[in-house]
């Protein structure tokens, strides 16, 4: 019988929290059960308000408690559905909800909320949280962290692979065919965050389902070129970003006219995501033979199709082709990162984050 861990992931898209119960046995894993709890509209609005510069400390602390309770309830529902007692779970890894990420400047910082004290207390399960800041203490950017998991479970000897994760922010992991070579990776820019924001503004819905709205418009090349000139896309890795940078205000600053049809802007935002991912792969992984895609963006058929077109002839597939459901890669990854921490093993990749050395990530909150 293997060891059980739980991973919790709530990403930049702010659509909810994913929980995965994972069994690890040797070098293999199996996902035993999953559960998703969508954020209610009022909770999502409250978290979004925290991402603004005028957010107040009292609201942040209130949401820290609310999310801690929500995450704990997620674990309880997950275990009840799986028929597994909490006593069997060694630890839960909670990424937390990012409300601020500023990896550059004199005082690099990152903040995720969802109090792990509450999670540990209500579930009785040791909780590992605050993963990013230990990497930042070691001089890294604290993100992306999932590439270490990608290396452990997706790297294949003899094939140059790239893992593309499309959440609110897009990022890539470059897995060399030679396992002795360093794995690299970085945030490529906006994933779903800008299109989601534009869809919410125009259609009053949280996302462009299947990319259907973007598919109805035409890419505006002038707008696309203006956005592609943003300095972030020219920065050399390591680099990471978030909603603090790519947001509705960023989009408004790049709109050169008010006469563009809303669906054309949506089409251009979809193209921006696909083209920046493709550009990153061509520039930093020119020998790529196989591309595996995970994250919520894999369900945007317009985006997925466009990425395939841009990366031809290299095959582009869902991570399901390698045995892991694309919707659950990140939650499973944080179960694995919790396991790494419990076993006092490193969870970061210095070549990805820029840290000065490998470190075990996060703090442990005893259950």
C-alpha positions as CSV (number, residue, x, y, z in Angstrom):
1,X,0.0,0.0,0.0
2,X,1.3,3.4,-1.0
3,X,1.5,6.7,0.9
4,X,-1.4,9.1,0.6
5,X,-1.0,12.9,0.2
6,X,-3.5,15.7,-0.7
7,X,-2.8,18.6,-3.0
8,X,-4.8,21.8,-3.0
9,X,-4.5,24.3,-5.8
10,X,-6.3,27.7,-6.3
11,X,-4.8,29.6,-9.1
12,X,-4.6,33.0,-10.7
13,X,-7.9,32.4,-12.6
14,X,-9.7,32.6,-9.2
15,X,-12.3,30.1,-10.3
16,X,-12.1,27.9,-7.3
17,X,-10.0,25.3,-5.5
18,X,-9.0,21.9,-6.8
19,X,-8.2,19.0,-4.4
20,X,-6.5,15.7,-5.3
21,X,-5.9,12.7,-3.2
22,X,-2.8,11.0,-4.5
23,X,-1.1,7.7,-3.7
24,X,2.6,7.5,-4.1
25,X,4.3,4.1,-4.4
26,X,8.0,4.2,-5.3
27,X,8.4,6.3,-8.5
28,X,4.8,6.0,-9.5
29,X,1.6,7.9,-8.5
30,X,-2.1,7.4,-8.9
31,X,-4.8,9.9,-8.4
32,X,-7.3,8.3,-6.1
33,X,-10.0,11.0,-6.0
34,X,-10.5,14.6,-6.9
35,X,-12.9,17.4,-5.9
36,X,-13.4,21.0,-7.1
37,X,-15.1,23.7,-5.2
38,X,-16.0,26.7,-7.4
39,X,-15.6,30.2,-5.7
40,X,-19.0,31.8,-5.2
41,X,-19.4,35.1,-7.1
42,X,-19.1,37.1,-3.8
43,X,-15.9,35.2,-2.7
44,X,-14.3,35.7,-6.1
45,X,-15.1,39.4,-6.0
46,X,-13.6,39.7,-2.5
47,X,-10.4,37.9,-3.5
48,X,-10.2,40.1,-6.6
49,X,-10.5,43.2,-4.4
50,X,-7.5,42.0,-2.4
51,X,-5.4,42.1,-5.6
52,X,-5.8,45.8,-5.9
53,X,-3.4,48.4,-4.4
54,X,-6.1,49.8,-2.2
55,X,-6.8,46.5,-0.4
56,X,-6.9,46.7,3.4
57,X,-5.3,44.5,6.0
58,X,-8.7,43.7,7.7
59,X,-10.1,42.3,4.4
60,X,-7.0,40.3,3.8
61,X,-7.2,38.7,7.2
62,X,-10.9,38.0,6.8
63,X,-10.3,36.2,3.5
64,X,-7.3,34.3,5.0
65,X,-9.7,32.7,7.5
66,X,-12.6,32.2,5.0
67,X,-10.3,30.4,2.5
68,X,-8.6,28.4,5.3
69,X,-12.1,27.1,6.2
70,X,-13.0,26.5,2.6
71,X,-9.8,24.5,1.9
72,X,-10.3,22.4,5.1
73,X,-13.9,21.7,3.9
74,X,-12.5,20.7,0.5
75,X,-10.3,18.1,2.2
76,X,-13.1,16.7,4.3
77,X,-15.4,16.4,1.3
78,X,-12.6,14.8,-0.8
79,X,-11.9,12.2,1.9
80,X,-15.6,11.5,2.5
81,X,-16.2,10.8,-1.2
82,X,-13.1,8.5,-1.4
83,X,-14.0,6.7,1.8
84,X,-10.6,7.4,3.2
85,X,-10.0,8.4,6.9
86,X,-7.9,11.5,7.6
87,X,-5.5,9.4,9.6
88,X,-4.3,7.7,6.5
89,X,-3.1,10.9,4.9
90,X,0.5,11.9,5.7
91,X,0.1,15.5,4.7
92,X,-1.7,18.0,2.6
93,X,0.1,20.6,0.4
94,X,-1.8,23.8,0.0
95,X,-0.6,26.4,-2.5
96,X,-2.9,29.0,-1.1
97,X,-4.6,31.8,-3.1
98,X,-2.0,34.3,-4.4
99,X,-3.1,37.9,-3.9
100,X,0.3,39.5,-4.5
101,X,3.5,38.4,-6.3
102,X,6.4,40.8,-6.9
103,X,9.6,38.8,-7.5
104,X,11.7,41.8,-8.5
105,X,13.0,44.9,-6.8
106,X,14.7,45.6,-3.5
107,X,12.2,43.5,-1.5
108,X,11.0,40.6,-3.5
109,X,7.8,39.2,-2.0
110,X,4.8,36.9,-2.6
111,X,1.7,36.3,-0.5
112,X,-0.7,33.4,-0.6
113,X,-3.7,33.3,1.8
114,X,-5.8,30.4,3.2
115,X,-4.6,30.0,6.7
116,X,-2.9,26.6,7.0
117,X,-3.3,26.6,10.8
118,X,-7.1,26.3,10.2
119,X,-6.6,23.6,7.6
120,X,-4.5,21.5,10.0
121,X,-6.8,22.1,12.9
122,X,-10.1,21.3,11.2
123,X,-8.8,18.3,9.3
124,X,-6.3,16.9,11.7
125,X,-3.9,16.5,8.8
126,X,-0.4,18.0,8.8
127,X,-0.5,20.8,6.3
128,X,2.4,22.1,4.2
129,X,2.0,25.7,2.9
130,X,3.8,28.9,2.0
131,X,5.9,27.2,-0.6
132,X,7.0,30.2,-2.6
133,X,8.7,32.3,0.0
134,X,11.4,29.7,1.0
135,X,12.6,29.7,-2.6
136,X,12.5,33.5,-2.6
137,X,14.6,33.5,0.6
138,X,17.2,31.6,-1.3
139,X,17.2,34.3,-4.0
140,X,14.6,32.8,-6.3
141,X,11.4,34.2,-7.8
142,X,9.2,31.7,-5.9
143,X,7.7,30.6,-9.2
144,X,7.0,28.6,-11.2
145,X,7.3,25.6,-8.7
146,X,5.5,22.9,-10.6
147,X,8.5,22.3,-13.0
148,X,10.2,20.1,-10.4
149,X,7.1,17.8,-10.5
150,X,7.1,17.9,-14.3
151,X,10.8,16.7,-14.2
152,X,9.9,13.9,-11.8
153,X,6.9,12.5,-13.8
154,X,7.0,13.8,-17.4
155,X,10.7,13.7,-18.4
156,X,11.5,11.0,-20.8
157,X,15.0,9.9,-21.8
158,X,15.7,10.4,-25.5
159,X,12.9,13.0,-26.1
160,X,13.1,16.8,-25.8
161,X,9.8,17.7,-24.2
162,X,8.1,20.9,-23.2
163,X,5.2,21.0,-20.6
164,X,2.9,23.9,-21.1
165,X,0.7,24.9,-18.3
166,X,-2.1,27.4,-19.1
167,X,-3.8,28.7,-16.0
168,X,-4.4,32.4,-15.3
169,X,-0.7,32.8,-16.3
170,X,1.0,30.6,-18.8
171,X,4.3,28.9,-18.2
172,X,6.6,26.3,-19.7
173,X,8.9,23.6,-18.4
174,X,11.7,22.5,-20.8
175,X,12.6,18.8,-20.2
176,X,15.8,17.8,-22.1
177,X,16.2,14.4,-23.6
178,X,19.4,14.1,-21.6
179,X,18.3,13.7,-17.9
180,X,21.7,15.0,-16.8
181,X,21.0,18.4,-18.3
182,X,19.3,21.1,-16.3
183,X,15.5,21.5,-16.5
184,X,14.5,25.1,-17.2
185,X,11.1,26.9,-17.2
186,X,9.5,30.2,-16.7
187,X,6.2,32.2,-16.9
188,X,5.5,33.1,-20.5
189,X,2.9,35.8,-19.8
190,X,-0.9,35.8,-19.6
191,X,-2.7,32.4,-19.9
192,X,-6.4,32.9,-19.3
193,X,-6.3,35.9,-17.1
194,X,-6.8,38.7,-19.7
195,X,-9.4,36.8,-21.7
196,X,-11.3,35.9,-18.5
197,X,-11.2,39.6,-17.5
198,X,-12.4,40.8,-20.9
199,X,-15.2,38.2,-21.0
200,X,-16.4,39.1,-17.5
201,X,-16.5,42.8,-18.5
202,X,-18.3,42.3,-21.8
203,X,-20.4,39.2,-21.3
204,X,-20.8,39.1,-17.5
205,X,-19.6,35.5,-17.4
206,X,-16.3,34.4,-15.8
207,X,-14.8,32.8,-18.9
208,X,-15.0,32.3,-22.6
209,X,-16.3,28.7,-22.6
210,X,-14.3,26.6,-25.1
211,X,-13.0,29.8,-26.6
212,X,-16.2,30.2,-28.6
213,X,-16.4,34.0,-28.3
214,X,-12.8,34.4,-29.3
215,X,-13.4,32.2,-32.3
216,X,-16.2,34.5,-33.5
217,X,-13.8,37.4,-33.8
218,X,-10.7,38.3,-35.9
219,X,-7.3,39.0,-34.6
220,X,-6.3,42.6,-34.7
221,X,-2.6,42.6,-35.7
222,X,-2.0,46.2,-34.6
223,X,-3.3,45.5,-31.1
224,X,-1.4,42.2,-31.0
225,X,1.9,43.9,-31.9
226,X,1.4,46.6,-29.3
227,X,0.9,44.0,-26.6
228,X,3.9,41.9,-27.8
229,X,6.1,44.9,-27.3
230,X,5.6,44.7,-23.6
231,X,9.1,44.4,-21.9
232,X,8.1,41.2,-20.0
233,X,8.1,39.2,-23.2
234,X,11.7,40.3,-23.9
235,X,13.0,39.5,-20.4
236,X,15.3,36.6,-20.2
237,X,14.4,33.8,-17.7
238,X,14.2,33.2,-14.8
239,X,11.0,35.2,-14.8
240,X,7.5,35.0,-13.2
241,X,4.5,37.2,-13.2
242,X,0.9,37.4,-12.0
243,X,-2.4,39.3,-11.9
244,X,-0.5,42.3,-10.4
245,X,1.0,42.9,-13.9
246,X,-1.3,41.3,-16.5
247,X,-4.7,42.6,-15.6
248,X,-7.6,44.7,-17.0
249,X,-5.7,47.9,-16.6
250,X,-2.8,46.5,-18.6
251,X,-5.2,45.7,-21.4
252,X,-6.8,49.1,-21.4
253,X,-3.4,50.7,-21.6
254,X,-2.7,48.8,-24.8
255,X,-6.0,49.5,-26.6
256,X,-5.3,52.1,-29.2
257,X,-8.9,52.7,-30.3
258,X,-12.4,52.3,-28.9
259,X,-13.8,51.1,-32.2
260,X,-12.6,47.5,-32.0
261,X,-15.4,44.9,-31.7
262,X,-15.3,43.2,-28.4
263,X,-15.0,39.8,-30.0
264,X,-12.0,40.9,-32.0
265,X,-10.3,41.9,-28.8
266,X,-11.1,38.5,-27.4
267,X,-9.6,36.8,-30.5
268,X,-6.5,38.9,-30.1
269,X,-6.1,38.1,-26.4
270,X,-6.4,34.4,-27.3
271,X,-3.7,34.9,-30.0
272,X,-1.5,36.7,-27.5
273,X,-1.5,33.7,-25.2
274,X,-0.8,31.2,-28.0
275,X,1.9,33.3,-29.6
276,X,3.8,34.1,-26.4
277,X,3.9,30.5,-25.5
278,X,5.0,29.5,-29.0
279,X,7.6,32.3,-29.0
280,X,9.0,31.1,-25.7
281,X,9.3,27.5,-26.9
282,X,11.0,28.6,-30.2
283,X,13.5,30.9,-28.4
284,X,14.3,28.7,-25.4
285,X,13.6,25.2,-26.5
286,X,14.3,25.0,-30.2
287,X,15.0,21.3,-30.1
288,X,11.5,20.5,-28.8
289,X,10.0,17.2,-30.2
290,X,6.9,16.9,-28.1
291,X,4.6,19.4,-26.3
292,X,2.2,18.4,-23.5
293,X,-0.4,20.9,-22.3
294,X,-2.1,21.0,-18.9
295,X,-4.2,23.5,-16.9
296,X,-7.6,25.0,-17.6
297,X,-6.4,26.5,-20.9
298,X,-6.4,23.0,-22.4
299,X,-10.2,23.2,-22.4
300,X,-10.2,26.3,-24.6
301,X,-10.4,24.6,-28.0
302,X,-9.7,27.8,-29.9
303,X,-6.5,28.4,-27.9
304,X,-5.4,24.7,-28.1
305,X,-6.0,24.6,-31.8
306,X,-4.0,27.8,-32.4
307,X,-1.1,26.5,-30.3
308,X,-1.0,23.3,-32.4
309,X,-0.9,25.4,-35.6
310,X,1.9,27.6,-34.3
311,X,4.0,24.7,-33.1
312,X,3.6,22.4,-36.1
313,X,5.2,20.0,-36.9
314,X,6.0,19.3,-33.3
315,X,3.0,17.3,-31.8
316,X,0.9,19.2,-29.2
317,X,-1.1,17.0,-26.9
318,X,-2.9,17.1,-23.6
319,X,-0.9,15.8,-20.6
320,X,-3.5,13.0,-20.5
321,X,-1.3,11.3,-23.3
322,X,1.4,11.0,-20.6
323,X,-1.0,9.6,-18.0
324,X,-2.1,12.6,-16.0
325,X,-5.3,14.5,-16.5
326,X,-4.5,18.1,-17.5
327,X,-7.1,19.5,-15.1
328,X,-5.4,17.9,-12.1
329,X,-1.6,18.3,-12.8
330,X,-1.1,21.3,-10.4
331,X,-3.2,19.8,-7.5
332,X,-1.3,16.6,-7.9
333,X,2.0,18.5,-8.0
334,X,1.3,20.1,-4.6
335,X,0.6,16.8,-3.1
336,X,4.1,15.8,-4.4
337,X,5.7,19.0,-3.2
338,X,4.2,18.3,0.3
339,X,5.7,14.8,0.2
340,X,9.1,16.4,-0.8
341,X,8.9,18.7,2.2
342,X,7.9,16.0,4.7
343,X,10.8,13.9,3.4
344,X,13.1,16.9,3.7
345,X,13.8,16.9,0.0
346,X,14.1,19.9,-2.3
347,X,11.0,21.1,-4.2
348,X,12.5,23.9,-6.3
349,X,14.7,23.9,-9.4
350,X,17.3,26.7,-9.1
351,X,17.6,26.8,-12.9
352,X,13.9,27.6,-13.1
353,X,13.4,30.1,-10.2
354,X,16.9,31.6,-10.0
355,X,17.4,30.4,-6.4
356,X,21.0,30.1,-5.3
357,X,20.4,26.4,-4.3
358,X,18.0,23.6,-3.9
359,X,15.7,24.0,-0.8
360,X,12.9,22.1,0.8
361,X,9.8,24.3,0.4
362,X,7.1,25.6,2.7
363,X,6.3,25.4,6.4
364,X,4.7,22.4,8.2
365,X,1.6,22.9,10.4
366,X,1.1,19.9,12.5
367,X,-2.3,18.1,12.3
